[in-house]
């Protein structure tokens, strides 16, 4: 049974060996993120824009409501995901479906060929730096450690922590030779669309 508190779960297929040495796939429910989960389960038809929601969307995983798991258990077989797919989040609709379709079509991730330098601490209450880096990497972007390594251009940006001080952003822009600074909200909007 799932929690009604907004907890996310990732479901991945794992190999299990039966007594006759045949390999079959079994689902495993986890509240931790797997390397490449196939499904993310959330509460409602419109999700909160969380790290796990965005990770599921950019990874091409199905993002579904708990009713899909319940129906699959009731019928004792996996049900079609489409009727249970999350429609999007409060800011954008269709992100999970577009991410899944992009991966299925063999298209590159949405931020392929983009390079970002992170400006600010990215500490609580902002998302953790490691989460932002993982999300950017899954979306195809390269995170570089120093703003000075950016070459200002269309696909080279400074991604600013919402709590970064104005001086810190100004110094990063100068160090990069004039790269554009964007907000975390801008990145989340791009990944959500």
Buried (B, 14 or more C-beta within 10 A) or exposed (E): EBEEEEEBBBBBBEEEEEEEEEEEEEBEEEEEBBEEBBBBBBBEEBBEBBBBBBBBBBBBBBBBBBBBBBBBEEEEEEBEBEEBBBBBBEEBBBBBBBBBEBBEEEEEBBBEEBBBBBBBBBEEEBBEBEBBBBBBBBBBBBBBEEBEEBEEEEEBBBBBBEBBEEEBBEEBBEBBEEBBBBEBEBBBBBBBB
